[in-house]
Amino acid sequence: ACLHWEDFGTGHAHQLLDRYRDLLPSFNDDIQGTSGVASAAVLAACRGLGQPLAQQRIVIFGAGTAGCGIAEGLLRLLRAEGLSEEQARQHIWALDRPGLLLQDMEHITPAAAALARNPAEVADWPRDEEGRLTLQTVVEQVQPTVLIGTSTVAGAFNRSVVQTMARHCARPVILPLSNPTSLAEATPTDLLAWTEGRALVATGSPFAPVPVAGGLRTIGQCNNCFLFPGLGYAAVAVGLRCINDAMIDAGLRALAERIPACRDPEAPLMPALVQAAEVAAAVAEAVALVGVEQGLARLATTPEQARQRLAEAHWSPEYRPLL
C-alpha cells in the first residue's frame, strides 16, 4: 500500500504526513513534491553559479504547505553542508499574510511558526501602516540571493522588489511558483527585463521562451512531475517500507544533476517536460538505493537487486494510431 494525497490545508496535511509516514509509504505532493523540485532548482542554480548553498539568503513568500515544505527541504540541504539547525534557519526568511513571520505572532500554523524570526533582530526595520514587515522591506534588509513565491498573489514580485534584489545580487534566483499562470508572482519576461537578463528563473506554470540579448531564454517549469513519479516507481519496484527524508533528498539531488542550469546558468532551471521519464528513472534509482542502504526495501537487499527490480518494473506505453 502507498498513501499519496494533495493538500488538506497546511496544518492537517502535516498532521496526516506525520501520522502515517512511518506506518506505510506516505507522500504529500504539496509539502514534499513542491519542496523537492524547488530545492533541486535552487541546488542546481548554486552549482551552476559556483556557489555553495550555505552562502545563500533565501526569502520565501507564502508560508502555506508548499512554502513551509520548501523551507524544510532547504533546511535539510543546509544542514547537509555542515550547518547546525540554528545556523541553517538563519538563511531563511518566510512571509505570509501578516508579513515576515515573527516568534511573537499568534494564529500561525506550527510549520510556519518553526520559520518565525526573533522580533529583536528586526526591531528597527520599517513597518507598513498595519504594522507588517512587507516583502519590499524584507528584500531591502535581507538582500536575498534566492526569492521563492508560493503565495498565489499575482504580481507580488513587482519591479521595485525585483530591482531591489538585483542591486545587491549579480545573479538572483527567482522562482514564482504559484499557479495557474494568472496567479504567478511575476512573469519571466518582467523578471528578466528588470534584471537585465541576469536572473535565473523557473516557474510553477508553463511560460514561453523569453528574448534575451538577441537570443531566447527557455523557462523551466518547476513541476512536481519531476519528482513524485520516481518516488512511486522506487516504492513499488523495491517494496519500500516508508518514504523518508533521506530518500526524498536523494531523489532531488538526482533531479538537480539533470537540470541544465547545473552546468550552465544561462540554460533552463529545470529539465524539459519531454525528459520526465528519463528523470523519473534517475530519481527512482537514487531513492531505491537509499532504501536498500537503510534496510527499508522489502524486495531488494543489494544495489544490484534494486537496479534489477527497477528494470523489471519499467514500462513504456505504446499507443495504437487513432486512424
SERO-4910 file (N, C-alpha, C, O; in steps of 0.05 Angstrom, whole numbers):
BEGIN
 pado doro    nc1    nc2    nc3   cac1   cac2   cac3    cc1    cc2    cc3    oc1    oc2    oc3
  Ala    A     17    -24      0      0      0      0     18     25      0     40     25     10
  Cys    A      7     46    -11     21     71    -12      1     94     -9    -19     94    -24
  Leu    A      6    113      8    -12    135     13     -1    160      0     21    168      6
  His    A    -17    172    -18     -9    197    -31    -33    215    -32    -55    207    -40
  Trp    A    -29    240    -23    -51    259    -23    -41    286    -30    -17    292    -27
  Glu    A    -60    303    -37    -53    331    -43    -57    347    -17    -53    337      5
  Asp    A    -65    372    -19    -67    390      4    -93    388     18   -114    391      6
  Phe    A    -92    382     45   -115    382     62   -116    408     79   -130    408     99
  Gly    A   -100    428     72    -96    450     90    -70    447    104    -62    424    111
  Thr    A    -56    469    110    -29    468    120    -26    450    145    -10    432    145
  Gly    A    -42    455    165    -39    440    190    -47    411    187    -32    394    195
  His    A    -70    406    174    -79    378    171    -60    362    154    -55    338    159
  Ala    A    -49    374    133    -31    359    115     -6    350    130      2    327    128
  His    A      6    367    146     29    360    162     21    338    183     37    320    188
  Gln    A     -2    341    195    -10    321    214    -14    293    202     -5    273    213
  Leu    A    -27    292    178    -30    267    165     -3    254    157      1    230    161
  Leu    A     14    271    147     41    261    140     55    249    164     66    228    163
  Asp    A     56    264    186     69    255    210     57    229    221     70    212    232
  Arg    A     30    227    218     16    204    228     22    178    213     26    157    225
  Tyr    A     24    180    187     26    156    170     53    150    159     58    128    149
  Arg    A     72    169    159     96    165    143    113    142    153    128    130    137
  Asp    A    111    134    178    126    111    188    110     86    188    121     64    195
  Leu    A     85     87    181     68     63    180     66     51    153     64     26    150
  Leu    A     67     67    132     66     58    104     78     79     86     79    102     95
  Pro    A     86     73     62     98     93     45     78    116     40     58    113     27
  Ser    A     85    140     51     67    163     50     81    187     38    105    191     43
  Phe    A     66    202     23     79    224      8     58    246      4     36    240     -6
  Asn    A     64    271     11     47    294      6     59    310    -16     81    321    -12
  Asp    A     46    312    -38     57    326    -61     62    355    -57     81    367    -66
  Asp    A     44    368    -42     46    397    -37     69    403    -19     85    421    -23
  Ile    A     72    387      3     94    391     22    120    381     11    140    396     11
  Gln    A    121    356      2    146    344     -5    152    345    -35    176    348    -43
  Gly    A    132    344    -53    137    345    -81    147    373    -90    167    376   -103
  Thr    A    132    393    -82    139    421    -88    166    427    -75    183    440    -87
  Ser    A    170    418    -51    195    423    -37    218    410    -52    239    423    -55
  Gly    A    214    386    -61    236    372    -75    245    385   -101    268    389   -106
  Val    A    225    393   -118    233    405   -143    244    433   -139    263    441   -153
  Ala    A    232    448   -120    243    475   -115    271    474   -103    288    489   -111
  Ser    A    275    456    -85    302    452    -73    322    444    -94    345    453    -94
  Ala    A    314    426   -112    331    418   -133    339    441   -151    362    444   -160
  Ala    A    319    458   -157    324    482   -174    345    500   -161    363    510   -173
  Val    A    341    505   -135    360    523   -120    388    510   -119    408    523   -124
  Leu    A    388    484   -114    414    470   -113    428    471   -140    452    476   -141
  Ala    A    413    467   -161    425    468   -188    435    495   -195    457    499   -207
  Ala    A    420    516   -187    428    543   -192    454    549   -178    472    562   -189
  Cys    A    456    541   -153    481    545   -138    505    532   -151    526    543   -153
  Arg    A    501    507   -160    523    493   -173    531    507   -199    554    510   -205
  Gly    A    511    515   -215    517    529   -240    532    555   -236    548    563   -253
  Leu    A    526    568   -214    539    594   -208    565    590   -192    579    609   -187
  Gly    A    571    565   -185    595    560   -169    594    571   -141    614    579   -130
  Gln    A    570    570   -129    566    580   -102    555    558    -84    538    543    -93
  Pro    A    564    556    -59    551    537    -40    524    547    -31    519    571    -30
  Leu    A    506    528    -25    480    535    -15    482    551     11    466    568     17
  Ala    A    503    544     27    506    557     53    513    587     51    514    600     71
  Gln    A    518    597     27    522    626     24    497    641     15    497    665     12
  Gln    A    474    626     12    450    639      1    433    651     24    433    641     46
  Arg    A    419    672     17    399    684     34    373    681     20    368    692     -2
  Ile    A    355    665     32    331    655     18    306    668     31    301    665     55
  Val    A    290    681     14    264    692     23    242    676      9    241    672    -15
  Ile    A    223    666     26    200    650     16    175    667     21    169    672     44
  Phe    A    161    674      0    137    690      3    113    671     -1    106    663    -23
  Gly    A    100    665     22     78    646     22     85    623     40     99    605     32
  Ala    A     74    622     65     81    602     84     59    582     89     52    575    112
  Gly    A     47    572     67     28    550     68     43    524     67     66    522     73
  Thr    A     28    503     59     41    476     58     65    476     39     86    465     46
  Ala    A     62    488     15     84    488     -4    108    504      6    130    494      6
  Gly    A    103    528     15    125    545     24    139    533     48    164    533     49
  Cys    A    124    523     67    137    511     91    152    485     83    173    480     93
  Gly    A    140    470     64    154    446     55    180    453     41    201    439     46
  Ile    A    181    474     25    206    482     12    226    490     33    249    483     31
  Ala    A    217    505     53    236    513     74    248    489     88    272    488     94
  Glu    A    231    469     94    240    446    108    261    431     91    281    421    101
  Gly    A    256    429     65    275    416     47    301    430     46    322    418     46
  Leu    A    300    457     43    325    472     42    340    471     68    365    471     68
  Leu    A    326    470     91    340    468    116    355    442    118    378    441    128
  Arg    A    344    420    108    359    395    108    384    397     91    405    387     98
  Leu    A    381    409     67    404    412     50    426    430     63    450    425     59
  Leu    A    417    450     77    436    468     90    451    453    113    475    456    116
  Arg    A    436    437    128    449    421    148    468    401    136    489    395    148
  Ala    A    462    390    113    480    371     99    506    385     91    526    371     87
  Glu    A    506    411     88    530    426     82    546    433    107    567    447    105
  Gly    A    537    423    130    553    426    154    543    446    174    555    450    195
  Leu    A    520    459    168    509    479    186    493    466    208    482    445    204
  Ser    A    493    479    231    475    470    253    447    477    246    442    492    227
  Glu    A    428    467    262    400    474    257    396    504    259    382    516    243
  Glu    A    407    516    280    404    545    284    417    561    262    406    580    252
  Gln    A    441    552    253    455    566    232    439    564    206    437    583    190
  Ala    A    428    540    201    412    537    176    388    555    176    381    567    155
  Arg    A    374    557    198    350    574    199    356    604    195    338    619    187
  Gln    A    380    612    200    388    640    196    389    647    166    391    670    159
  His    A    388    627    149    389    632    120    362    634    107    360    639     83
  Ile    A    340    631    122    313    631    110    295    650    125    294    651    149
  Trp    A    282    667    109    262    686    118    235    679    105    234    678     80
  Ala    A    214    675    120    188    668    109    167    689    115    166    701    137
  Leu    A    151    695     95    129    715     98    103    702     90    101    684     74
  Asp    A     82    712    103     55    705     96     37    730     99     47    752     98
  Arg    A     11    726    102     -7    749    103      1    770    125     -1    794    120
  Pro    A     11    761    148     19    781    168     46    794    163     56    809    179
  Gly    A     58    788    140     85    798    134    106    778    142    101    754    143
  Leu    A    130    787    149    151    769    158    142    755    183    132    768    202
  Leu    A    145    729    184    136    713    207    155    718    230    179    715    228
  Leu    A    142    724    253    157    730    278    148    712    300    125    703    300
  Gln    A    166    707    319    160    688    340    138    697    359    127    680    374
  Asp    A    131    723    360    110    732    378     83    733    364     64    743    376
  Met    A     81    722    340     55    722    326     37    700    336     47    678    343
  Glu    A     11    705    336     -8    685    343    -23    675    318    -22    688    297
  His    A    -36    652    321    -53    642    300    -38    635    274    -49    639    252
  Ile    A    -13    625    276      0    615    253      5    585    258      7    576    281
  Thr    A      7    570    237     10    541    240     37    533    252     56    549    251
  Pro    A     39    510    264     65    501    274     87    501    254    109    508    260
  Ala    A     80    493    229    100    492    208    110    520    202    134    524    198
  Ala    A     92    540    201    100    568    197    115    579    221    135    594    218
  Ala    A    106    572    245    119    582    269    148    573    271    164    587    282
  Ala    A    154    549    260    181    539    261    200    556    244    224    555    247
  Leu    A    189    573    226    205    590    209    206    619    219    220    636    207
  Ala    A    192    625    241    190    652    250    217    662    261    232    647    273
  Arg    A    221    688    257    246    701    266    242    714    293    219    720    302
  Asn    A    264    719    307    263    733    333    256    762    328    270    776    312
  Pro    A    235    773    341    228    801    337    250    821    342    251    842    331
  Ala    A    268    813    360    290    832    367    308    837    344    319    859    342
  Glu    A    312    819    326    331    823    304    319    842    282    334    851    265
  Val    A    293    847    283    281    864    263    267    889    276    250    902    264
  Ala    A    275    894    301    262    915    316    263    943    303    245    959    306
  Asp    A    284    948    288    287    974    276    280    974    246    285    994    232
  Trp    A    269    953    236    260    952    208    234    968    204    217    966    222
  Pro    A    231    983    183    206    998    179    183    980    173    185    959    160
  Arg    A    160    987    184    135    972    181    114    989    165    116   1013    164
  Asp    A     95    975    153     74    989    139     53    999    158     56    996    183
  Glu    A     31   1011    148     11   1023    165     -4   1003    182    -16   1010    202
  Glu    A     -2    977    175    -15    956    190      5    942    209     -2    922    222
  Gly    A     29    952    210     49    941    228     64    917    217     77    903    233
  Arg    A     61    912    191     74    888    180    101    895    168    106    917    159
  Leu    A    118    875    168    143    876    153    138    864    126    136    840    123
  Thr    A    137    881    106    128    873     79    151    860     63    174    859     72
  Leu    A    144    849     41    163    836     23    184    857     14    208    850     14
  Gln    A    176    881      8    194    901     -1    215    907     21    239    909     16
  Thr    A    205    910     46    223    915     68    242    892     73    266    896     77
  Val    A    232    868     72    249    845     77    271    843     55    294    837     61
  Val    A    264    848     30    283    847      9    304    869     13    328    864      8
  Glu    A    296    892     21    315    914     26    334    907     49    358    912     47
  Gln    A    324    895     70    340    889     93    357    864     91    380    864    100
  Val    A    346    843     79    359    817     77    378    816     54    399    802     55
  Gln    A    372    830     32    387    829      7    389    799     -2    411    789     -4
  Pro    A    367    787     -7    367    758    -14    380    752    -40    382    768    -58
  Thr    A    390    727    -42    401    717    -67    380    698    -80    382    692   -104
  Val    A    361    688    -65    340    670    -75    313    680    -65    310    686    -41
  Leu    A    294    682    -84    267    691    -77    248    671    -88    248    666   -112
  Ile    A    231    660    -71    213    638    -78    184    647    -72    179    657    -50
  Gly    A    166    644    -91    138    652    -87    120    628    -87    118    612   -106
  Thr    A    105    624    -65     84    604    -63     59    617    -51     45    604    -35
  Ser    A     53    642    -58     33    658    -45      6    659    -59    -14    665    -47
  Thr    A      6    653    -85    -17    657   -103    -25    687   -104    -49    693   -109
  Val    A     -7    705    -99    -12    733   -101      0    743   -127     24    747   -129
  Ala    A    -17    747   -147     -7    754   -173      8    781   -172     -2    800   -160
  Gly    A     31    782   -185     46    807   -186     61    814   -161     71    837   -159
  Ala    A     62    797   -141     75    804   -116    105    811   -119    115    828   -105
  Phe    A    118    797   -138    146    804   -144    146    827   -165    150    822   -189
  Asn    A    141    851   -156    138    874   -174    166    885   -181    186    876   -172
  Arg    A    165    906   -197    191    918   -207    208    927   -184    232    922   -184
  Ser    A    196    940   -164    212    950   -142    225    928   -126    249    930   -119
  Val    A    210    907   -120    221    884   -105    244    872   -120    265    867   -109
  Val    A    239    866   -146    259    852   -162    284    869   -167    307    859   -165
  Gln    A    281    894   -173    304    911   -177    320    916   -152    344    919   -153
  Thr    A    306    918   -129    320    920   -104    337    895    -99    360    897    -91
  Met    A    326    872   -104    341    847   -101    365    847   -120    387    839   -113
  Ala    A    360    855   -145    381    853   -166    404    873   -161    426    869   -170
  Arg    A    399    894   -146    420    913   -139    441    901   -121    465    909   -122
  His    A    433    882   -106    452    870    -86    461    842    -94    476    830    -79
  Cys    A    451    832   -116    457    804   -124    462    803   -154    445    810   -170
  Ala    A    486    794   -162    493    793   -190    476    774   -206    468    780   -229
  Arg    A    469    751   -195    453    731   -209    431    721   -190    433    700   -178
  Pro    A    410    736   -187    388    728   -169    373    704   -180    369    701   -204
  Val    A    366    686   -161    350    662   -168    321    668   -159    316    673   -135
  Ile    A    303    669   -178    275    677   -173    256    655   -182    256    649   -206
  Leu    A    240    645   -164    221    623   -171    193    631   -164    184    627   -141
  Pro    A    178    643   -183    150    649   -178    133    623   -184    127    618   -207
  Leu    A    128    608   -163    117    581   -166     87    579   -165     76    557   -171
  Ser    A     73    600   -158     44    598   -156     32    593   -184     41    603   -204
  Asn    A     11    577   -184     -4    571   -208    -34    571   -203    -42    567   -180
  Pro    A    -50    575   -223    -44    576   -252    -29    602   -259    -22    618   -242
  Thr    A    -24    605   -285     -8    627   -295    -18    654   -284     -2    672   -278
  Ser    A    -44    657   -282    -56    683   -274    -48    690   -245    -51    713   -237
  Leu    A    -39    671   -229    -32    676   -201     -2    677   -196      7    680   -174
  Ala    A     14    675   -217     43    676   -214     52    703   -202     41    724   -209
  Glu    A     71    701   -184     81    725   -171     95    745   -190     97    769   -185
  Ala    A    103    735   -213    115    752   -234    117    735   -259    116    710   -258
  Thr    A    120    748   -282    124    734   -307    154    733   -313    169    752   -305
  Pro    A    164    712   -326    192    712   -333    201    735   -350    223    745   -348
  Thr    A    183    745   -368    190    768   -385    197    792   -367    218    805   -372
  Asp    A    181    797   -347    187    820   -329    212    815   -313    228    833   -310
  Leu    A    214    791   -302    237    785   -285    263    789   -300    283    800   -289
  Leu    A    265    780   -324    289    782   -340    294    811   -349    316    820   -350
  Ala    A    272    825   -355    275    853   -363    285    870   -339    302    887   -343
  Trp    A    274    865   -316    281    881   -292    308    875   -281    319    890   -266
  Thr    A    320    852   -289    347    845   -280    367    845   -303    389    834   -300
  Glu    A    361    857   -325    379    858   -349    387    829   -357    409    825   -366
  Gly    A    369    810   -354    374    783   -363    391    767   -343    399    745   -350
  Arg    A    396    778   -319    414    765   -300    401    743   -283    414    726   -272
  Ala    A    374    745   -281    360    727   -263    360    698   -274    358    694   -298
  Leu    A    361    679   -255    356    651   -261    328    645   -253    321    648   -229
  Val    A    311    638   -272    282    637   -267    271    609   -273    277    597   -293
  Ala    A    254    599   -255    237    576   -260    210    583   -249    207    597   -229
  Thr    A    189    572   -262    162    580   -255    145    555   -248    152    533   -255
  Gly    A    122    560   -235    104    538   -230     86    531   -253     75    509   -255
  Ser    A     81    550   -271     65    547   -294     82    548   -319    104    559   -318
  Pro    A     72    538   -342     88    539   -366     88    568   -378     68    581   -379
  Phe    A    112    577   -387    115    602   -400    131    599   -425    148    581   -427
  Ala    A    126    615   -445    141    614   -470    170    625   -465    175    639   -446
  Pro    A    188    617   -483    216    628   -481    216    658   -483    198    670   -495
  Val    A    235    670   -470    237    700   -468    261    710   -484    283    700   -480
  Pro    A    258    729   -502    281    741   -516    299    755   -497    291    772   -481
  Val    A    325    748   -497    345    760   -480    371    764   -496    382    744   -507
  Ala    A    380    788   -498    406    794   -511    409    780   -538    429    768   -544
  Gly    A    388    783   -555    390    772   -582    384    743   -584    383    732   -606
  Gly    A    379    729   -561    372    701   -562    346    695   -547    331    714   -541
  Leu    A    341    670   -542    317    662   -527    325    647   -502    341    629   -503
  Arg    A    313    655   -480    318    641   -454    294    622   -449    272    632   -445
  Thr    A    300    597   -449    279    577   -443    273    578   -413    291    577   -397
  Ile    A    247    578   -406    239    580   -378    231    552   -368    212    540   -378
  Gly    A    246    542   -349    240    515   -338    215    516   -321    210    535   -305
  Gln    A    198    496   -323    174    494   -306    180    476   -282    187    453   -285
  Cys    A    179    488   -259    186    474   -234    162    456   -226    147    463   -208
  Asn    A    159    434   -240    135    417   -238    141    393   -221    162    380   -224
  Asn    A    123    386   -204    126    363   -186    129    337   -201    138    317   -189
  Cys    A    122    336   -226    124    312   -242    153    303   -245    157    280   -254
  Phe    A    172    320   -238    200    311   -240    209    296   -215    231    286   -214
  Leu    A    191    294   -195    200    280   -170    181    257   -163    191    235   -159
  Phe    A    155    262   -161    138    242   -149    136    216   -165    132    195   -153
  Pro    A    137    216   -192    136    191   -206    159    173   -200    156    148   -196
  Gly    A    183    184   -197    206    168   -190    204    157   -162    213    134   -157
  Leu    A    193    172   -144    189    162   -116    170    139   -116    176    118   -104
  Gly    A    147    142   -130    128    120   -132    140     95   -145    135     73   -137
  Tyr    A    154    100   -167    168     78   -182    186     62   -163    184     38   -163
  Ala    A    202     76   -148    221     62   -130    205     48   -108    212     25   -101
  Ala    A    185     61    -97    170     49    -75    157     22    -83    157      3    -68
  Val    A    147     21   -107    134     -3   -117    155    -24   -125    152    -48   -118
  Ala    A    176    -16   -139    195    -35   -150    211    -49   -129    215    -74   -131
  Val    A    219    -35   -108    235    -49    -87    220    -53    -61    232    -62    -41
  Gly    A    194    -45    -61    178    -50    -37    187    -34    -13    192    -45      9
  Leu    A    189     -8    -16    197      9      6    177      8     29    153      9     24
  Arg    A    188      6     53    170      5     77    161     33     84    140     36     98
  Cys    A    175     54     75    168     81     81    182     99     60    199     89     46
  Ile    A    174    124     59    188    144     43    197    165     62    182    182     71
  Asn    A    223    165     68    233    184     88    248    207     74    252    208     50
  Asp    A    258    225     91    271    249     81    296    243     66    303    256     46
  Ala    A    311    223     75    336    216     61    330    206     33    346    212     14
  Met    A    308    192     29    301    183      2    293    207    -16    301    209    -39
  Ile    A    277    225     -5    269    248    -20    293    265    -27    295    275    -50
  Asp    A    312    269     -8    336    285    -14    353    272    -35    364    286    -52
  Ala    A    355    245    -35    370    231    -56    356    236    -83    370    240   -103
  Gly    A    330    235    -83    315    239   -108    319    267   -119    323    271   -143
  Leu    A    318    287   -101    320    315   -111    349    321   -120    353    337   -138
  Arg    A    368    308   -107    396    312   -117    400    299   -145    414    310   -161
  Ala    A    387    276   -149    388    264   -176    375    283   -196    385    286   -219
  Leu    A    353    295   -189    340    315   -206    358    339   -211    361    347   -234
  Ala    A    370    349   -190    388    373   -193    410    368   -213    418    386   -228
  Glu    A    421    343   -213    443    337   -232    434    337   -261    450    339   -279
  Arg    A    407    335   -265    397    334   -292    384    360   -301    371    362   -321
  Ile    A    387    381   -284    377    408   -291    399    422   -307    422    424   -298
  Pro    A    393    431   -332    414    443   -349    429    465   -335    454    468   -339
  Ala    A    416    482   -319    429    505   -306    450    496   -286    466    512   -277
  Cys    A    450    470   -279    471    460   -260    498    462   -273    518    464   -259
  Arg    A    499    462   -299    525    465   -314    528    491   -328    551    500   -333
  Asp    A    506    505   -334    507    530   -348    484    548   -338    461    542   -343
  Pro    A    490    569   -323    469    586   -312    451    599   -332    430    610   -326
  Glu    A    459    600   -358    442    611   -379    422    591   -389    404    598   -403
  Ala    A    425    565   -381    408    544   -390    383    542   -372    382    555   -351
  Pro    A    362    527   -380    338    525   -364    343    515   -336    361    499   -331
  Leu    A    327    525   -318    329    518   -289    311    494   -282    302    491   -260
  Met    A    305    478   -302    290    453   -298    292    437   -325    293    450   -346
  Pro    A    291    411   -324    292    396   -349    267    402   -366    247    412   -355
  Ala    A    268    395   -391    244    396   -408    225    375   -400    233    353   -391
  Leu    A    199    380   -403    179    360   -395    181    334   -411    173    313   -401
  Val    A    192    336   -435    195    311   -450    216    293   -438    218    269   -446
  Gln    A    231    303   -419    252    287   -405    242    275   -379    257    264   -364
  Ala    A    216    278   -374    205    269   -348    210    240   -343    216    232   -320
  Ala    A    207    223   -363    211    194   -358    240    188   -352    246    171   -334
  Glu    A    258    201   -366    287    197   -361    294    206   -333    309    193   -318
  Val    A    283    229   -325    288    239   -298    276    220   -277    289    215   -256
  Ala    A    252    210   -282    239    192   -263    256    167   -258    258    158   -235
  Ala    A    269    157   -279    286    134   -276    310    140   -258    317    124   -241
  Ala    A    322    163   -262    345    171   -245    337    175   -216    351    167   -198
  Val    A    314    189   -212    304    193   -185    298    166   -172    305    162   -149
  Ala    A    285    149   -187    277    123   -175    302    107   -166    302     95   -145
  Glu    A    323    107   -183    347     93   -175    359    104   -150    367     89   -132
  Ala    A    361    131   -148    372    144   -125    356    137   -100    368    131    -79
  Val    A    330    138   -102    312    132    -79    315    102    -71    317     96    -47
  Ala    A    314     85    -91    316     56    -85    342     49    -71    342     32    -53
  Leu    A    364     61    -80    390     54    -68    391     63    -38    403     49    -22
  Val    A    378     85    -32    377     94     -4    360     74     12    367     67     35
  Gly    A    338     65      0    321     46     14    336     20     20    333      9     42
  Val    A    352     11      1    368    -13      6    389     -8     27    393    -24     45
  Glu    A    403     14     25    424     21     45    413     22     73    426     14     92
  Gln    A    388     32     76    376     35    103    361     10    111    349      9    133
  Gly    A    361    -11     95    346    -35    102    316    -32    101    302    -46    116
  Leu    A    306    -14     85    278     -8     84    265    -18     58    242    -11     52
  Ala    A    279    -34     42    268    -45     17    262    -74     21    279    -90     26
  Arg    A    236    -82     19    228   -109     23    237   -128      0    240   -152      5
  Leu    A    240   -117    -24    244   -134    -47    273   -133    -58    278   -145    -79
  Ala    A    290   -120    -44    318   -118    -53    336   -114    -29    330    -98    -11
  Thr    A    359   -127    -29    378   -124     -7    405   -114    -16    422   -108      1
  Thr    A    409   -112    -42    434   -102    -52    429    -82    -74    407    -82    -85
  Pro    A    448    -64    -80    444    -45   -102    438    -59   -129    421    -50   -145
  Glu    A    451    -82   -134    446    -97   -158    418   -107   -160    405   -105   -181
  Gln    A    408   -117   -138    380   -127   -137    361   -103   -141    340   -106   -155
  Ala    A    367    -80   -130    349    -57   -133    348    -48   -162    326    -43   -172
  Arg    A    371    -47   -175    371    -40   -204    356    -60   -220    342    -53   -239
  Gln    A    359    -86   -213    344   -106   -228    314   -104   -224    299   -106   -244
  Arg    A    306    -98   -200    277    -95   -195    266    -70   -210    244    -71   -220
  Leu    A    282    -49   -211    273    -25   -226    271    -32   -255    252    -23   -269
  Ala    A    290    -47   -266    289    -54   -294    264    -71   -300    251    -67   -321
  Glu    A    258    -90   -282    235   -107   -286    209    -92   -284    189   -100   -297
  Ala    A    208    -71   -268    184    -56   -264    179    -34   -285    158    -22   -287
  His    A    200    -30   -302    198     -8   -322    176    -15   -343    174    -38   -351
  Trp    A    161      5   -351    140      2   -370    138     27   -388    139     49   -377
  Ser    A    136     23   -413    133     45   -432    107     41   -447    103     20   -459
  Pro    A     89     61   -447     64     58   -461     67     59   -491     83     75   -501
  Glu    A     53     43   -505     53     43   -534     24     46   -543      7     29   -537
  Tyr    A     18     67   -558    -10     72   -566    -14     66   -596      3     72   -613
  Arg    A    -36     54   -601    -44     49   -629    -52     75   -642    -63     93   -629
  Pro    A    -46     78   -668    -55    103   -681    -85    104   -682    -99     83   -686
  Leu    A    -96    128   -679   -126    131   -679   -138    127   -707   -161    119   -710
  Leu    A   -122    133   -727   -132    130   -755   -117    109   -770   -123    104   -794
***
